[in-house]
Amino acid sequence: MMPSQLTSRRASALTGKVRAPGDKSMSHRSMILGGMASGVTEVEGLLEGDDVLATARAVEAFGAKVERIGDGTWRIEGAGGFKTPASVIDCGNAGTGVRLLMGAAAGYPLTATFDGDGSLRKRPMKRVTGPLADMGAAFDWQAAEDRLPVALTGGALKAIDYVQTVASAQVKSAILLAGLNAEGVTSVIEPEKSRDHTERMLRAFGAEVGVEERGEGWKVTLKGGQALTGTFVAVPGDPSSAAFPLAAGLIVPGSEVTVEGVMLNPLRTGLFDTWIEMGADLTITNRREAGGEEVGDITARHSSLKGVVVPEDRAASMIDEYPILAATAAFADGVTVMRGVGEMRVKESDRISLMVEGLRACGVQVEEEPEGFIVTGAGHGGTVRGGGLVHTAHDHRIAMSHLVLGLAAEQPVSVDEPGMIATSFPGFVEMMNGLGGRMSQ
């Protein structure tokens, strides 16, 4: 059992090669599309974290046969659609899972109740249920409007043209999955490009998806009535998870850490671009194709970082990585400005306020803004005090970011509720300690 607290202590050089867990976004999507399809889908490299396993159980409840063949290898036998489940669909802490599942389920003549843990129950759902209701799905809020649990009744959907004000891959994906079984052509217009794993994977399952450039964003279209056919999906390493050992490599003196097989989709590499602008010694080798995505091996060496202003239009490509960016910025020379990231406030937690609170507890100078925050780093030769007990609010990225910071801080850094790390990164502590980290109870 995971302890109630986990502590990270100053480490000497971290060295070695590791492989990142399978990409979380692609793992969720491979399960859901496999369940919607006719025939067999085989998935290799699946992330076996709590969130994805919750999605696997949900897909099984909707009528697919789901079987674990081996480590990261799964077989999904879809029946060509979803049916009414016998019980409540419990999505645990999986925000991506519940929103995409609601989109998929909305297209079928069924009724299903979606629920989750205490953290997921606090997250807004109308950003997805709103457009799905416009398409014809009905929602019955069981406790509080806009919050789980909610009962969905689907079927007989009409296509919509949806314009997003803030680019969100979850919202876009839910609408496209519903659009598969809607009458007419569904379109989603984004002001900025969000991750495109759904579009890519829909094509792999046999669907036709149109993408038209629209300035900094694009318009995605999909015709209703298309059937999906089971296929093989190779899931590459998750760049969001790779960020943690790489960050440790950048901030712990003498370190050289390589993470192999990391997805390099340009809509997911904003953090790596930002680190390079900060002066990080970050190199990418062995570029290749896997699962329809470019992947490569990334090496991070200890670097003298400098503060930067992160372009606001980069937020969509790295929204989950701002916590670990803030942790590395604590060791940079100068100020790192992160704005246009209000989306962070409606993730597993209010990640802006929690990062500000945690960094301050560790002696870092931070200024909080409504839509962002500013970190003043310790500078070259300076030190980060550490010594804080960080409140994580059940958020795995808040926990891992501060634990990485603790590897280079003067005093140990502790986080509460570390069990939630398993939602996205099972084996995190073992991997980090295997590289030379010092994380323990």
C-alpha positions in Angstrom: 0.0 0.0 0.0 1.3 3.5 -0.9 2.2 5.5 2.2 0.2 8.6 3.2 3.3 10.8 2.5 6.2 10.4 0.1 9.5 12.3 0.6 12.1 13.3 -2.0 15.7 14.1 -0.9 18.6 15.8 -2.6 20.3 13.3 -5.0 23.7 13.1 -6.6 23.8 12.7 -10.3 21.0 10.8 -12.0 22.1 8.6 -14.9 20.6 5.9 -17.0 18.1 5.0 -19.7 14.4 4.3 -19.1 11.2 3.9 -21.1 8.2 6.1 -20.4 4.8 4.5 -19.7 2.5 4.3 -22.7 0.8 7.5 -23.7 -2.3 8.1 -21.6 -4.3 9.9 -24.3 -3.8 7.2 -26.9 -4.4 4.4 -24.3 -7.9 5.8 -23.5 -8.7 6.3 -27.2 -7.6 2.8 -28.2 -9.8 1.2 -25.6 -12.9 3.4 -26.5 -12.5 3.1 -30.3 -11.8 -0.7 -29.9 -15.1 -1.0 -28.0 -17.0 1.0 -30.6 -15.6 -1.0 -33.6 -16.6 -4.3 -35.1 -14.0 -7.1 -34.7 -10.7 -7.4 -32.8 -8.4 -4.6 -31.8 -5.0 -5.4 -30.4 -3.2 -2.8 -28.3 0.5 -2.9 -27.6 2.2 -0.6 -25.0 -1.0 0.4 -23.2 -0.6 2.5 -20.1 -1.8 0.3 -17.3 -2.5 3.2 -14.9 -5.7 3.4 -12.8 -7.3 5.9 -15.2 -6.9 3.7 -18.3 -8.0 0.6 -16.4 -11.2 2.4 -15.4 -11.8 3.1 -19.1 -11.2 -0.5 -19.9 -13.8 -1.6 -17.3 -16.2 0.9 -18.8 -15.8 -0.3 -22.3 -16.4 -3.9 -21.1 -19.6 -2.7 -19.3 -20.8 -1.2 -22.6 -20.6 -4.7 -24.2 -17.1 -5.2 -25.5 -14.9 -8.2 -24.5 -11.7 -6.8 -23.0 -8.7 -9.1 -22.2 -5.2 -8.4 -20.9 -2.8 -10.7 -22.9 0.4 -9.6 -21.3 2.4 -6.6 -20.0 0.8 -3.6 -21.8 -0.8 -5.9 -24.4 -4.6 -6.0 -24.6 -7.3 -7.4 -26.9 -10.6 -5.7 -27.3 -13.4 -7.5 -29.2 -16.0 -4.9 -30.2 -19.6 -5.6 -31.1 -19.9 -2.6 -33.4 -21.4 -0.3 -30.8 -22.3 0.3 -27.2 -25.3 -1.2 -25.3 -26.9 -0.1 -22.0 -24.6 -1.1 -19.1 -25.9 -3.1 -16.2 -24.5 -0.7 -13.6 -23.0 2.7 -13.1 -20.0 3.5 -15.2 -17.3 4.4 -12.6 -14.5 6.4 -14.2 -12.5 6.8 -11.1 -10.2 9.9 -11.5 -10.2 9.8 -15.4 -11.4 13.1 -16.8 -10.4 12.1 -20.3 -12.0 8.7 -19.9 -15.4 10.0 -18.7 -15.7 12.9 -21.3 -14.7 10.7 -24.3 -16.9 7.8 -23.1 -19.9 10.2 -22.8 -19.3 11.3 -26.4 -19.1 7.8 -27.6 -22.1 6.6 -25.7 -24.3 9.5 -26.8 -24.5 8.1 -30.3 -26.2 4.9 -29.3 -29.9 4.3 -28.1 -28.9 3.6 -24.5 -29.0 5.1 -21.0 -26.0 5.1 -18.8 -25.0 6.8 -15.5 -21.5 8.1 -15.2 -19.7 8.7 -11.9 -16.2 9.0 -10.5 -14.2 9.6 -7.4 -14.3 12.7 -5.2 -11.8 14.5 -7.4 -13.6 13.8 -10.6 -17.0 14.8 -9.1 -15.6 18.3 -8.7 -14.6 18.7 -12.4 -17.0 20.6 -14.8 -18.8 18.4 -17.3 -21.0 20.9 -19.2 -18.2 21.8 -21.6 -18.8 18.3 -23.0 -22.4 17.6 -22.2 -23.5 21.0 -23.6 -22.6 20.3 -27.2 -23.7 16.7 -26.8 -27.1 18.0 -25.7 -27.2 20.2 -28.7 -26.8 17.1 -30.8 -29.8 15.5 -29.1 -28.4 13.6 -26.1 -30.3 14.1 -22.7 -28.6 14.5 -19.4 -30.1 14.1 -15.9 -27.8 15.5 -13.2 -28.1 13.3 -10.1 -26.6 15.7 -7.5 -25.4 19.1 -8.8 -25.7 20.5 -12.3 -22.4 20.3 -14.2 -21.0 17.7 -11.9 -21.0 13.9 -11.8 -22.9 11.7 -11.3 -25.0 12.2 -14.4 -27.3 9.9 -16.4 -27.0 10.1 -20.2 -29.6 9.0 -22.7 -28.3 8.8 -26.2 -29.3 8.0 -29.8 -31.0 9.8 -32.7 -28.3 12.5 -32.8 -28.1 15.4 -35.3 -24.7 16.7 -36.5 -23.6 20.2 -35.3 -21.0 22.7 -36.3 -19.2 23.6 -33.0 -16.9 26.5 -32.5 -14.5 26.2 -29.5 -13.4 29.4 -27.8 -10.6 27.5 -26.0 -9.0 24.6 -27.8 -9.7 21.3 -25.9 -8.9 17.9 -27.3 -11.3 16.3 -24.8 -14.3 18.4 -26.0 -13.4 18.0 -29.7 -13.0 14.3 -29.3 -16.3 13.8 -27.5 -18.1 15.6 -30.3 -16.4 13.7 -33.0 -17.1 10.3 -31.3 -20.8 11.3 -31.0 -20.7 12.5 -34.6 -19.8 9.0 -35.8 -23.4 8.0 -35.1 -25.1 11.4 -35.8 -27.2 12.3 -38.9 -25.2 14.7 -41.1 -21.6 16.1 -41.1 -20.2 17.1 -37.7 -17.5 19.8 -37.5 -15.4 21.3 -34.8 -13.5 24.6 -35.3 -10.6 25.3 -32.9 -8.9 28.7 -32.5 -5.6 26.8 -31.8 -4.6 23.3 -32.6 -5.2 20.8 -29.8 -3.8 17.3 -29.7 -5.0 15.3 -32.7 -4.8 11.7 -31.5 -8.6 11.1 -32.0 -8.4 12.2 -35.6 -5.4 10.0 -36.3 -6.8 7.0 -34.5 -10.3 7.3 -36.1 -8.5 7.0 -39.5 -6.6 3.9 -38.3 -10.0 2.4 -37.5 -11.3 3.1 -41.0 -13.1 6.4 -40.6 -12.7 9.4 -42.9 -11.9 12.6 -41.1 -11.3 16.0 -42.8 -8.9 18.6 -41.4 -8.7 22.1 -42.8 -6.2 24.7 -41.6 -7.8 27.8 -40.2 -5.1 30.3 -39.3 -3.6 29.2 -36.0 -6.3 26.5 -35.7 -8.3 24.1 -37.8 -11.7 22.8 -38.7 -12.2 19.1 -38.3 -15.1 17.4 -40.0 -16.6 13.9 -39.9 -19.6 12.4 -41.7 -22.1 10.4 -39.6 -22.9 6.8 -40.2 -19.3 5.6 -40.5 -18.5 2.1 -39.1 -15.2 1.4 -37.3 -13.2 -1.8 -37.8 -10.9 -3.3 -35.3 -7.2 -2.7 -35.9 -3.7 -2.9 -34.3 -2.6 0.1 -32.1 1.0 0.5 -31.0 1.0 3.1 -28.1 4.3 5.1 -27.9 5.7 6.6 -24.7 3.8 9.4 -23.0 5.7 12.8 -23.3 3.8 14.1 -20.3 5.3 11.2 -18.2 8.7 11.4 -19.8 8.9 15.0 -18.6 9.5 14.0 -15.0 12.7 12.0 -15.3 13.9 14.4 -18.0 13.3 17.4 -15.7 15.3 15.6 -12.9 18.1 15.3 -15.4 18.0 19.0 -16.1 18.1 20.2 -12.5 20.3 17.6 -10.6 24.0 18.5 -11.1 26.0 15.9 -13.1 22.9 14.1 -14.5 22.4 12.5 -17.8 19.0 10.8 -18.3 17.6 9.2 -21.5 13.9 8.3 -22.0 13.4 6.0 -24.9 10.4 5.7 -27.3 8.8 9.1 -26.5 6.0 10.4 -28.7 7.1 13.5 -30.7 3.7 14.6 -32.1 4.3 18.4 -32.5 1.0 19.1 -30.7 2.5 17.4 -27.6 6.1 18.7 -27.5 5.6 22.3 -26.3 7.4 21.6 -23.0 10.5 20.3 -24.8 10.5 23.4 -27.0 10.2 25.6 -23.9 13.1 23.9 -22.1 15.3 24.3 -25.2 14.5 28.0 -25.2 15.5 28.1 -21.5 18.9 26.7 -22.5 18.3 23.0 -21.7 20.8 20.5 -23.0 18.1 18.3 -24.5 18.8 16.1 -27.5 16.5 13.8 -29.6 17.9 10.7 -31.4 16.6 7.6 -33.1 13.5 9.2 -34.6 11.1 6.6 -36.0 7.5 5.8 -36.5 5.3 3.9 -34.1 1.5 3.7 -34.0 1.2 6.4 -36.6 3.2 8.8 -34.5 6.8 9.9 -34.7 8.8 8.8 -31.6 12.3 9.3 -30.5 14.8 8.9 -27.6 15.3 12.1 -25.5 18.4 12.8 -23.4 18.5 15.5 -20.8 21.7 16.6 -19.2 22.1 19.0 -16.2 21.8 22.5 -17.6 22.1 26.2 -16.6 18.5 27.3 -17.3 17.3 30.8 -17.9 13.8 32.2 -17.4 11.5 32.8 -20.4 8.1 34.1 -21.3 6.2 31.0 -22.5 4.1 31.9 -25.6 0.4 31.8 -24.7 -0.5 30.0 -27.9 1.7 27.1 -26.8 -0.6 26.2 -23.9 -2.7 23.7 -25.8 0.4 21.6 -26.6 1.6 21.5 -23.0 -1.3 22.2 -20.7 -0.5 19.1 -18.5 3.2 20.0 -18.4 3.1 23.4 -16.7 3.5 22.0 -13.2 6.8 20.3 -14.1 7.9 23.4 -16.1 7.2 25.5 -13.0 9.4 23.1 -10.9 12.3 23.4 -13.3 11.8 27.1 -13.6 12.5 27.3 -9.8 16.1 26.5 -10.6 16.4 28.9 -13.6 18.2 32.3 -13.7 15.5 34.9 -13.9 11.7 35.0 -14.3 9.6 32.4 -16.1 6.2 33.8 -17.1 3.3 31.3 -17.8 0.1 33.0 -18.9 -3.0 32.0 -20.8 -3.2 28.8 -18.8 -6.5 29.3 -17.0 -7.4 25.7 -18.2 -5.1 24.5 -15.4 -7.7 25.5 -12.9 -10.2 22.9 -14.0 -7.9 19.9 -14.3 -7.7 17.2 -11.5 -7.3 20.2 -9.2 -6.7 23.9 -9.5 -3.2 23.3 -10.6 -2.3 27.0 -10.7 -3.1 27.6 -7.0 -1.6 24.3 -5.9 1.7 24.9 -7.7 1.9 28.4 -6.2 1.2 27.1 -2.8 3.6 24.2 -3.1 6.5 26.2 -4.6 6.1 28.8 -1.9 6.2 26.1 0.8 9.6 25.1 -0.8 11.0 28.7 -0.6 10.4 29.6 -4.3 9.2 33.1 -5.2 5.9 32.8 -7.1 3.3 35.3 -8.2 -0.2 34.0 -8.9 -2.5 35.5 -11.6 -6.1 34.6 -12.7 -4.9 33.0 -15.9 -1.3 32.0 -15.0 1.6 32.4 -12.7 5.2 33.7 -12.6 8.2 31.9 -11.1 11.4 33.6 -10.1 14.2 31.1 -10.2 17.1 30.7 -7.8 19.6 31.4 -10.6 23.0 29.9 -11.4 24.7 28.9 -8.2 21.6 29.6 -6.2 19.7 27.1 -4.3 16.0 26.1 -3.8 15.3 25.6 -0.1 12.8 22.8 -0.3 11.5 21.6 3.1 7.8 21.8 2.4 4.9 19.4 2.9 3.0 19.8 -0.3 -0.8 19.5 -0.4 -1.7 17.7 -3.7 -5.5 17.5 -3.6 -5.3 14.0 -5.1 -3.4 15.4 -8.2 -0.7 13.1 -9.6 1.1 15.8 -11.5 1.3 18.2 -8.5 2.8 15.3 -6.5 5.4 14.2 -9.1 6.4 17.8 -10.0 7.3 18.6 -6.3 9.0 15.2 -5.8 11.3 16.0 -8.8 12.0 19.4 -7.3 13.0 17.7 -4.1 15.8 15.8 -5.8 17.7 19.1 -6.3 16.5 21.1 -3.3 18.5 21.7 -0.1 15.9 20.2 2.2 13.6 17.2 1.6 10.2 17.8 0.0 7.2 15.7 1.0 3.8 15.3 -0.7 0.6 14.0 0.7 -1.7 11.4 -0.9 1.0 9.9 -3.3 -1.2 6.9 -4.2 -2.8 9.1 -6.9 0.5 8.9 -8.9 -0.6 5.5 -10.1 -3.4 7.1 -12.2 -0.9 8.1 -14.8 2.6 6.7 -13.9 2.6 3.3 -12.2 6.2 2.6 -11.1 7.2 6.3 -10.9 9.1 6.0 -7.6 10.9 2.8 -8.7 11.9 4.4 -12.0 13.2 7.6 -10.4 15.1 5.7 -7.7 16.6 3.4 -10.3 18.2 6.5 -12.0 19.7 7.5 -8.7 16.8 9.4 -7.1 16.0 9.4 -3.4 12.3 9.0 -2.9 10.9 7.1 0.1 8.4 7.3 3.0 
